[in-house]
Amino acid sequence: MTGEENMDDPAKEVSIDEFKRLEMRVGTVVEVSRVPRTNKLYKVVVDLGVHGRKKTATSLVDYYKAEELLHKRVIFLANLKPTTFAGQKSEGMLLAASEGEKLALLVIERDVPDGSRVS
């Protein structure tokens, strides 16, 4: 699927109320470490300002070095149902754009406080 296919399918459309249920917030990556016994996973901690810190397990090893992620200002989906990957609790998701083998995290271009809501 290329993304354009999704846009042409009315069954995939969401209402503004459904969109508003997604709690996407600005955050700063404050910790990054490899997940033991995995090839592709990092454990990442994101500071969401007054909303606290959240952990996630993310498969970015092939795309970013740990030091590239540290201190990066990102968009974080903060109300995703928690799950566990390779023994690591994941409380949300770093948002990224991807096409084939290319991937880029969604980052902030201006200075807004951690925890700011994306709308």
Phi and psi in radians as a Rosetta constraint file:
Dihedral C 1 N 2 CA 2 C 2 CIRCULARHARMONIC -1.791 0.35
Dihedral N 2 CA 2 C 2 N 3 CIRCULARHARMONIC -0.071 0.35
Dihedral C 2 N 3 CA 3 C 3 CIRCULARHARMONIC 1.771 0.35
Dihedral N 3 CA 3 C 3 N 4 CIRCULARHARMONIC -0.776 0.35
Dihedral C 3 N 4 CA 4 C 4 CIRCULARHARMONIC -1.129 0.35
Dihedral N 4 CA 4 C 4 N 5 CIRCULARHARMONIC -0.619 0.35
Dihedral C 4 N 5 CA 5 C 5 CIRCULARHARMONIC -1.058 0.35
Dihedral N 5 CA 5 C 5 N 6 CIRCULARHARMONIC -0.715 0.35
Dihedral C 5 N 6 CA 6 C 6 CIRCULARHARMONIC -1.107 0.35
Dihedral N 6 CA 6 C 6 N 7 CIRCULARHARMONIC -0.668 0.35
Dihedral C 6 N 7 CA 7 C 7 CIRCULARHARMONIC -1.212 0.35
Dihedral N 7 CA 7 C 7 N 8 CIRCULARHARMONIC -0.415 0.35
Dihedral C 7 N 8 CA 8 C 8 CIRCULARHARMONIC -1.575 0.35
Dihedral N 8 CA 8 C 8 N 9 CIRCULARHARMONIC -0.048 0.35
Dihedral C 8 N 9 CA 9 C 9 CIRCULARHARMONIC -1.801 0.35
Dihedral N 9 CA 9 C 9 N 10 CIRCULARHARMONIC 1.820 0.35
Dihedral C 9 N 10 CA 10 C 10 CIRCULARHARMONIC -1.021 0.35
Dihedral N 10 CA 10 C 10 N 11 CIRCULARHARMONIC -0.447 0.35
Dihedral C 10 N 11 CA 11 C 11 CIRCULARHARMONIC -1.165 0.35
Dihedral N 11 CA 11 C 11 N 12 CIRCULARHARMONIC -0.334 0.35
Dihedral C 11 N 12 CA 12 C 12 CIRCULARHARMONIC -1.612 0.35
Dihedral N 12 CA 12 C 12 N 13 CIRCULARHARMONIC -0.091 0.35
Dihedral C 12 N 13 CA 13 C 13 CIRCULARHARMONIC -1.191 0.35
Dihedral N 13 CA 13 C 13 N 14 CIRCULARHARMONIC 2.563 0.35
Dihedral C 13 N 14 CA 14 C 14 CIRCULARHARMONIC -2.094 0.35
Dihedral N 14 CA 14 C 14 N 15 CIRCULARHARMONIC 2.659 0.35
Dihedral C 14 N 15 CA 15 C 15 CIRCULARHARMONIC -1.417 0.35
Dihedral N 15 CA 15 C 15 N 16 CIRCULARHARMONIC 2.896 0.35
Dihedral C 15 N 16 CA 16 C 16 CIRCULARHARMONIC -1.103 0.35
Dihedral N 16 CA 16 C 16 N 17 CIRCULARHARMONIC -0.581 0.35
Dihedral C 16 N 17 CA 17 C 17 CIRCULARHARMONIC -1.154 0.35
Dihedral N 17 CA 17 C 17 N 18 CIRCULARHARMONIC -0.690 0.35
Dihedral C 17 N 18 CA 18 C 18 CIRCULARHARMONIC -1.131 0.35
Dihedral N 18 CA 18 C 18 N 19 CIRCULARHARMONIC -0.753 0.35
Dihedral C 18 N 19 CA 19 C 19 CIRCULARHARMONIC -1.043 0.35
Dihedral N 19 CA 19 C 19 N 20 CIRCULARHARMONIC -0.745 0.35
Dihedral C 19 N 20 CA 20 C 20 CIRCULARHARMONIC -1.115 0.35
Dihedral N 20 CA 20 C 20 N 21 CIRCULARHARMONIC -0.353 0.35
Dihedral C 20 N 21 CA 21 C 21 CIRCULARHARMONIC -1.224 0.35
Dihedral N 21 CA 21 C 21 N 22 CIRCULARHARMONIC -0.400 0.35
Dihedral C 21 N 22 CA 22 C 22 CIRCULARHARMONIC -1.345 0.35
Dihedral N 22 CA 22 C 22 N 23 CIRCULARHARMONIC 2.102 0.35
Dihedral C 22 N 23 CA 23 C 23 CIRCULARHARMONIC -1.710 0.35
Dihedral N 23 CA 23 C 23 N 24 CIRCULARHARMONIC 1.521 0.35
Dihedral C 23 N 24 CA 24 C 24 CIRCULARHARMONIC -1.673 0.35
Dihedral N 24 CA 24 C 24 N 25 CIRCULARHARMONIC 2.219 0.35
Dihedral C 24 N 25 CA 25 C 25 CIRCULARHARMONIC -2.305 0.35
Dihedral N 25 CA 25 C 25 N 26 CIRCULARHARMONIC 2.687 0.35
Dihedral C 25 N 26 CA 26 C 26 CIRCULARHARMONIC -1.324 0.35
Dihedral N 26 CA 26 C 26 N 27 CIRCULARHARMONIC 2.412 0.35
Dihedral C 26 N 27 CA 27 C 27 CIRCULARHARMONIC -2.606 0.35
Dihedral N 27 CA 27 C 27 N 28 CIRCULARHARMONIC 2.858 0.35
Dihedral C 27 N 28 CA 28 C 28 CIRCULARHARMONIC -1.997 0.35
Dihedral N 28 CA 28 C 28 N 29 CIRCULARHARMONIC 2.263 0.35
Dihedral C 28 N 29 CA 29 C 29 CIRCULARHARMONIC -1.241 0.35
Dihedral N 29 CA 29 C 29 N 30 CIRCULARHARMONIC 2.082 0.35
Dihedral C 29 N 30 CA 30 C 30 CIRCULARHARMONIC -1.945 0.35
Dihedral N 30 CA 30 C 30 N 31 CIRCULARHARMONIC -0.268 0.35
Dihedral C 30 N 31 CA 31 C 31 CIRCULARHARMONIC -2.561 0.35
Dihedral N 31 CA 31 C 31 N 32 CIRCULARHARMONIC 2.433 0.35
Dihedral C 31 N 32 CA 32 C 32 CIRCULARHARMONIC -2.468 0.35
Dihedral N 32 CA 32 C 32 N 33 CIRCULARHARMONIC 2.259 0.35
Dihedral C 32 N 33 CA 33 C 33 CIRCULARHARMONIC -2.596 0.35
Dihedral N 33 CA 33 C 33 N 34 CIRCULARHARMONIC 2.658 0.35
Dihedral C 33 N 34 CA 34 C 34 CIRCULARHARMONIC -1.256 0.35
Dihedral N 34 CA 34 C 34 N 35 CIRCULARHARMONIC 2.524 0.35
Dihedral C 34 N 35 CA 35 C 35 CIRCULARHARMONIC -1.504 0.35
Dihedral N 35 CA 35 C 35 N 36 CIRCULARHARMONIC 2.121 0.35
Dihedral C 35 N 36 CA 36 C 36 CIRCULARHARMONIC -0.978 0.35
Dihedral N 36 CA 36 C 36 N 37 CIRCULARHARMONIC 2.552 0.35
Dihedral C 36 N 37 CA 37 C 37 CIRCULARHARMONIC 1.105 0.35
Dihedral N 37 CA 37 C 37 N 38 CIRCULARHARMONIC 0.417 0.35
Dihedral C 37 N 38 CA 38 C 38 CIRCULARHARMONIC -2.250 0.35
Dihedral N 38 CA 38 C 38 N 39 CIRCULARHARMONIC 2.761 0.35
Dihedral C 38 N 39 CA 39 C 39 CIRCULARHARMONIC -1.727 0.35
Dihedral N 39 CA 39 C 39 N 40 CIRCULARHARMONIC -0.388 0.35
Dihedral C 39 N 40 CA 40 C 40 CIRCULARHARMONIC -2.202 0.35
Dihedral N 40 CA 40 C 40 N 41 CIRCULARHARMONIC -0.043 0.35
Dihedral C 40 N 41 CA 41 C 41 CIRCULARHARMONIC -1.784 0.35
Dihedral N 41 CA 41 C 41 N 42 CIRCULARHARMONIC 2.391 0.35
Dihedral C 41 N 42 CA 42 C 42 CIRCULARHARMONIC -1.905 0.35
Dihedral N 42 CA 42 C 42 N 43 CIRCULARHARMONIC 2.566 0.35
Dihedral C 42 N 43 CA 43 C 43 CIRCULARHARMONIC -1.651 0.35
Dihedral N 43 CA 43 C 43 N 44 CIRCULARHARMONIC 2.185 0.35
Dihedral C 43 N 44 CA 44 C 44 CIRCULARHARMONIC -2.181 0.35
Dihedral N 44 CA 44 C 44 N 45 CIRCULARHARMONIC 2.374 0.35
Dihedral C 44 N 45 CA 45 C 45 CIRCULARHARMONIC -1.958 0.35
Dihedral N 45 CA 45 C 45 N 46 CIRCULARHARMONIC 2.245 0.35
Dihedral C 45 N 46 CA 46 C 46 CIRCULARHARMONIC -2.021 0.35
Dihedral N 46 CA 46 C 46 N 47 CIRCULARHARMONIC 2.255 0.35
Dihedral C 46 N 47 CA 47 C 47 CIRCULARHARMONIC -1.522 0.35
Dihedral N 47 CA 47 C 47 N 48 CIRCULARHARMONIC 2.067 0.35
Dihedral C 47 N 48 CA 48 C 48 CIRCULARHARMONIC -1.859 0.35
Dihedral N 48 CA 48 C 48 N 49 CIRCULARHARMONIC 0.533 0.35
Dihedral C 48 N 49 CA 49 C 49 CIRCULARHARMONIC 1.100 0.35
Dihedral N 49 CA 49 C 49 N 50 CIRCULARHARMONIC -2.256 0.35
Dihedral C 49 N 50 CA 50 C 50 CIRCULARHARMONIC -1.132 0.35
Dihedral N 50 CA 50 C 50 N 51 CIRCULARHARMONIC -0.191 0.35
Dihedral C 50 N 51 CA 51 C 51 CIRCULARHARMONIC -1.595 0.35
Dihedral N 51 CA 51 C 51 N 52 CIRCULARHARMONIC 0.058 0.35
Dihedral C 51 N 52 CA 52 C 52 CIRCULARHARMONIC 1.545 0.35
Dihedral N 52 CA 52 C 52 N 53 CIRCULARHARMONIC -2.902 0.35
Dihedral C 52 N 53 CA 53 C 53 CIRCULARHARMONIC -1.981 0.35
Dihedral N 53 CA 53 C 53 N 54 CIRCULARHARMONIC 2.505 0.35
Dihedral C 53 N 54 CA 54 C 54 CIRCULARHARMONIC -2.255 0.35
Dihedral N 54 CA 54 C 54 N 55 CIRCULARHARMONIC 2.569 0.35
Dihedral C 54 N 55 CA 55 C 55 CIRCULARHARMONIC -1.789 0.35
Dihedral N 55 CA 55 C 55 N 56 CIRCULARHARMONIC 2.622 0.35
Dihedral C 55 N 56 CA 56 C 56 CIRCULARHARMONIC -2.573 0.35
Dihedral N 56 CA 56 C 56 N 57 CIRCULARHARMONIC 2.672 0.35
Dihedral C 56 N 57 CA 57 C 57 CIRCULARHARMONIC -1.838 0.35
Dihedral N 57 CA 57 C 57 N 58 CIRCULARHARMONIC 2.204 0.35
Dihedral C 57 N 58 CA 58 C 58 CIRCULARHARMONIC -2.390 0.35
Dihedral N 58 CA 58 C 58 N 59 CIRCULARHARMONIC 2.468 0.35
Dihedral C 58 N 59 CA 59 C 59 CIRCULARHARMONIC -1.606 0.35
Dihedral N 59 CA 59 C 59 N 60 CIRCULARHARMONIC 1.116 0.35
Dihedral C 59 N 60 CA 60 C 60 CIRCULARHARMONIC -1.861 0.35
Dihedral N 60 CA 60 C 60 N 61 CIRCULARHARMONIC 0.072 0.35
Dihedral C 60 N 61 CA 61 C 61 CIRCULARHARMONIC -0.973 0.35
Dihedral N 61 CA 61 C 61 N 62 CIRCULARHARMONIC -0.670 0.35
Dihedral C 61 N 62 CA 62 C 62 CIRCULARHARMONIC -1.293 0.35
Dihedral N 62 CA 62 C 62 N 63 CIRCULARHARMONIC -0.214 0.35
Dihedral C 62 N 63 CA 63 C 63 CIRCULARHARMONIC -1.970 0.35
Dihedral N 63 CA 63 C 63 N 64 CIRCULARHARMONIC -0.534 0.35
Dihedral C 63 N 64 CA 64 C 64 CIRCULARHARMONIC -2.403 0.35
Dihedral N 64 CA 64 C 64 N 65 CIRCULARHARMONIC 2.465 0.35
Dihedral C 64 N 65 CA 65 C 65 CIRCULARHARMONIC -1.359 0.35
Dihedral N 65 CA 65 C 65 N 66 CIRCULARHARMONIC 2.671 0.35
Dihedral C 65 N 66 CA 66 C 66 CIRCULARHARMONIC -0.967 0.35
Dihedral N 66 CA 66 C 66 N 67 CIRCULARHARMONIC -0.729 0.35
Dihedral C 66 N 67 CA 67 C 67 CIRCULARHARMONIC -1.196 0.35
Dihedral N 67 CA 67 C 67 N 68 CIRCULARHARMONIC -0.407 0.35
Dihedral C 67 N 68 CA 68 C 68 CIRCULARHARMONIC -1.268 0.35
Dihedral N 68 CA 68 C 68 N 69 CIRCULARHARMONIC -0.567 0.35
Dihedral C 68 N 69 CA 69 C 69 CIRCULARHARMONIC -1.366 0.35
Dihedral N 69 CA 69 C 69 N 70 CIRCULARHARMONIC -0.604 0.35
Dihedral C 69 N 70 CA 70 C 70 CIRCULARHARMONIC -1.054 0.35
Dihedral N 70 CA 70 C 70 N 71 CIRCULARHARMONIC 2.244 0.35
Dihedral C 70 N 71 CA 71 C 71 CIRCULARHARMONIC 1.320 0.35
Dihedral N 71 CA 71 C 71 N 72 CIRCULARHARMONIC 0.074 0.35
Dihedral C 71 N 72 CA 72 C 72 CIRCULARHARMONIC -1.240 0.35
Dihedral N 72 CA 72 C 72 N 73 CIRCULARHARMONIC 2.398 0.35
Dihedral C 72 N 73 CA 73 C 73 CIRCULARHARMONIC -1.587 0.35
Dihedral N 73 CA 73 C 73 N 74 CIRCULARHARMONIC 2.043 0.35
Dihedral C 73 N 74 CA 74 C 74 CIRCULARHARMONIC -2.184 0.35
Dihedral N 74 CA 74 C 74 N 75 CIRCULARHARMONIC 3.011 0.35
Dihedral C 74 N 75 CA 75 C 75 CIRCULARHARMONIC -1.797 0.35
Dihedral N 75 CA 75 C 75 N 76 CIRCULARHARMONIC 2.239 0.35
Dihedral C 75 N 76 CA 76 C 76 CIRCULARHARMONIC -2.165 0.35
Dihedral N 76 CA 76 C 76 N 77 CIRCULARHARMONIC 2.221 0.35
Dihedral C 76 N 77 CA 77 C 77 CIRCULARHARMONIC -1.431 0.35
Dihedral N 77 CA 77 C 77 N 78 CIRCULARHARMONIC 1.831 0.35
Dihedral C 77 N 78 CA 78 C 78 CIRCULARHARMONIC -1.598 0.35
Dihedral N 78 CA 78 C 78 N 79 CIRCULARHARMONIC -0.231 0.35
Dihedral C 78 N 79 CA 79 C 79 CIRCULARHARMONIC -1.999 0.35
Dihedral N 79 CA 79 C 79 N 80 CIRCULARHARMONIC 0.502 0.35
Dihedral C 79 N 80 CA 80 C 80 CIRCULARHARMONIC -1.288 0.35
Dihedral N 80 CA 80 C 80 N 81 CIRCULARHARMONIC 2.429 0.35
Dihedral C 80 N 81 CA 81 C 81 CIRCULARHARMONIC -1.023 0.35
Dihedral N 81 CA 81 C 81 N 82 CIRCULARHARMONIC 2.220 0.35
Dihedral C 81 N 82 CA 82 C 82 CIRCULARHARMONIC -1.064 0.35
Dihedral N 82 CA 82 C 82 N 83 CIRCULARHARMONIC 2.562 0.35
Dihedral C 82 N 83 CA 83 C 83 CIRCULARHARMONIC -2.569 0.35
Dihedral N 83 CA 83 C 83 N 84 CIRCULARHARMONIC 3.124 0.35
Dihedral C 83 N 84 CA 84 C 84 CIRCULARHARMONIC -2.208 0.35
Dihedral N 84 CA 84 C 84 N 85 CIRCULARHARMONIC 2.298 0.35
Dihedral C 84 N 85 CA 85 C 85 CIRCULARHARMONIC -2.142 0.35
Dihedral N 85 CA 85 C 85 N 86 CIRCULARHARMONIC 2.181 0.35
Dihedral C 85 N 86 CA 86 C 86 CIRCULARHARMONIC 0.848 0.35
Dihedral N 86 CA 86 C 86 N 87 CIRCULARHARMONIC 0.707 0.35
Dihedral C 86 N 87 CA 87 C 87 CIRCULARHARMONIC 1.403 0.35
Dihedral N 87 CA 87 C 87 N 88 CIRCULARHARMONIC 0.041 0.35
Dihedral C 87 N 88 CA 88 C 88 CIRCULARHARMONIC -1.856 0.35
Dihedral N 88 CA 88 C 88 N 89 CIRCULARHARMONIC 2.238 0.35
Dihedral C 88 N 89 CA 89 C 89 CIRCULARHARMONIC -1.226 0.35
Dihedral N 89 CA 89 C 89 N 90 CIRCULARHARMONIC 2.307 0.35
Dihedral C 89 N 90 CA 90 C 90 CIRCULARHARMONIC -2.082 0.35
Dihedral N 90 CA 90 C 90 N 91 CIRCULARHARMONIC 2.051 0.35
Dihedral C 90 N 91 CA 91 C 91 CIRCULARHARMONIC -1.861 0.35
Dihedral N 91 CA 91 C 91 N 92 CIRCULARHARMONIC 0.255 0.35
Dihedral C 91 N 92 CA 92 C 92 CIRCULARHARMONIC 2.971 0.35
Dihedral N 92 CA 92 C 92 N 93 CIRCULARHARMONIC -2.838 0.35
Dihedral C 92 N 93 CA 93 C 93 CIRCULARHARMONIC -2.591 0.35
Dihedral N 93 CA 93 C 93 N 94 CIRCULARHARMONIC 2.365 0.35
Dihedral C 93 N 94 CA 94 C 94 CIRCULARHARMONIC -1.329 0.35
Dihedral N 94 CA 94 C 94 N 95 CIRCULARHARMONIC 2.316 0.35
Dihedral C 94 N 95 CA 95 C 95 CIRCULARHARMONIC -1.569 0.35
Dihedral N 95 CA 95 C 95 N 96 CIRCULARHARMONIC 2.457 0.35
Dihedral C 95 N 96 CA 96 C 96 CIRCULARHARMONIC -2.565 0.35
Dihedral N 96 CA 96 C 96 N 97 CIRCULARHARMONIC 2.783 0.35
Dihedral C 96 N 97 CA 97 C 97 CIRCULARHARMONIC -1.852 0.35
Dihedral N 97 CA 97 C 97 N 98 CIRCULARHARMONIC 2.458 0.35
Dihedral C 97 N 98 CA 98 C 98 CIRCULARHARMONIC -2.529 0.35
Dihedral N 98 CA 98 C 98 N 99 CIRCULARHARMONIC 2.650 0.35
Dihedral C 98 N 99 CA 99 C 99 CIRCULARHARMONIC -2.663 0.35
Dihedral N 99 CA 99 C 99 N 100 CIRCULARHARMONIC 1.999 0.35
Dihedral C 99 N 100 CA 100 C 100 CIRCULARHARMONIC 1.061 0.35
Dihedral N 100 CA 100 C 100 N 101 CIRCULARHARMONIC -2.179 0.35
Dihedral C 100 N 101 CA 101 C 101 CIRCULARHARMONIC -1.562 0.35
Dihedral N 101 CA 101 C 101 N 102 CIRCULARHARMONIC -0.002 0.35
Dihedral C 101 N 102 CA 102 C 102 CIRCULARHARMONIC -1.676 0.35
Dihedral N 102 CA 102 C 102 N 103 CIRCULARHARMONIC 2.466 0.35
Dihedral C 102 N 103 CA 103 C 103 CIRCULARHARMONIC -2.578 0.35
Dihedral N 103 CA 103 C 103 N 104 CIRCULARHARMONIC 2.441 0.35
Dihedral C 103 N 104 CA 104 C 104 CIRCULARHARMONIC -2.478 0.35
Dihedral N 104 CA 104 C 104 N 105 CIRCULARHARMONIC 2.239 0.35
Dihedral C 104 N 105 CA 105 C 105 CIRCULARHARMONIC -1.163 0.35
Dihedral N 105 CA 105 C 105 N 106 CIRCULARHARMONIC 2.576 0.35
Dihedral C 105 N 106 CA 106 C 106 CIRCULARHARMONIC -1.410 0.35
Dihedral N 106 CA 106 C 106 N 107 CIRCULARHARMONIC 2.138 0.35
Dihedral C 106 N 107 CA 107 C 107 CIRCULARHARMONIC -2.171 0.35
Dihedral N 107 CA 107 C 107 N 108 CIRCULARHARMONIC 2.945 0.35
Dihedral C 107 N 108 CA 108 C 108 CIRCULARHARMONIC -1.665 0.35
Dihedral N 108 CA 108 C 108 N 109 CIRCULARHARMONIC 2.332 0.35
Dihedral C 108 N 109 CA 109 C 109 CIRCULARHARMONIC -1.647 0.35
Dihedral N 109 CA 109 C 109 N 110 CIRCULARHARMONIC -0.317 0.35
Dihedral C 109 N 110 CA 110 C 110 CIRCULARHARMONIC -2.204 0.35
Dihedral N 110 CA 110 C 110 N 111 CIRCULARHARMONIC 2.858 0.35
Dihedral C 110 N 111 CA 111 C 111 CIRCULARHARMONIC -1.476 0.35
Dihedral N 111 CA 111 C 111 N 112 CIRCULARHARMONIC 1.816 0.35
Dihedral C 111 N 112 CA 112 C 112 CIRCULARHARMONIC -2.143 0.35
Dihedral N 112 CA 112 C 112 N 113 CIRCULARHARMONIC 2.687 0.35
Dihedral C 112 N 113 CA 113 C 113 CIRCULARHARMONIC -1.131 0.35
Dihedral N 113 CA 113 C 113 N 114 CIRCULARHARMONIC 2.557 0.35
Dihedral C 113 N 114 CA 114 C 114 CIRCULARHARMONIC -0.993 0.35
Dihedral N 114 CA 114 C 114 N 115 CIRCULARHARMONIC 2.440 0.35
Dihedral C 114 N 115 CA 115 C 115 CIRCULARHARMONIC 1.692 0.35
Dihedral N 115 CA 115 C 115 N 116 CIRCULARHARMONIC -0.229 0.35
Dihedral C 115 N 116 CA 116 C 116 CIRCULARHARMONIC -1.000 0.35
Dihedral N 116 CA 116 C 116 N 117 CIRCULARHARMONIC 2.402 0.35
Dihedral C 116 N 117 CA 117 C 117 CIRCULARHARMONIC -1.417 0.35
Dihedral N 117 CA 117 C 117 N 118 CIRCULARHARMONIC 2.388 0.35
Dihedral C 117 N 118 CA 118 C 118 CIRCULARHARMONIC -1.528 0.35
Dihedral N 118 CA 118 C 118 N 119 CIRCULARHARMONIC 2.285 0.35
